[in-house]
Structure formats: C-alpha cells, structure tokens
C-alpha cells in the first residue's frame, strides 16, 4: 500500500516540478510522456 501511495505522489509531484522548470507547453507534455514511459518499462 505504501509503495503505491509513493508512486502516486511521484506521478503528481514530478509534473509540477517539470512545469516549474519548463514553462513551455511542449516541454511539459514531453515530461509527462517520459514519466508514463518510465513507469511502463
């Protein structure tokens, strides 16, 4: 259960960090896609 919560927190936090670093919409999208890919593999 804890591991699942941690993963959810990471998925929610990482995009926010990426948004703060890169204001561009393209970069933001790329970051989200990267996160999805990392979780899939």
N, C-alpha and C positions, 0 to 999 in steps of 0.2 A: 504493500500500500504506500509506504513512504517513498519508495523508488518512483512509483507512478506520479505521485504529487510533485516530486522533484523535477521529473521530466516535463510536467505541465507548466511548472514555474519557469523552467528554462525556455520552453517554447514561447511563453508570454513575455519574458524579460528580454531575450535576445533581440526580437524585432524592435523593441523600444530603443535598445542601445544602438542598433543599426540606424534607426531613424534619427537619433541624436547626432550620430557621426555623419551620416549622409542625408542631406535634405532632399536630394534628387529622388523623384518617384521611381525611376529605373533602378537605381541602386537599392532602394528599399525593396522593390519586388525581387530583385536578384537575391538579396539576403534571405527573404522568406523562402524562396525556392531552394537555396542552399541548405537551409535548416531542414526542409522536408526531405531532401536527398540524403542528408547525413543520418536522419532517423530511419529512412528506408533501408539504407545499407548497413 
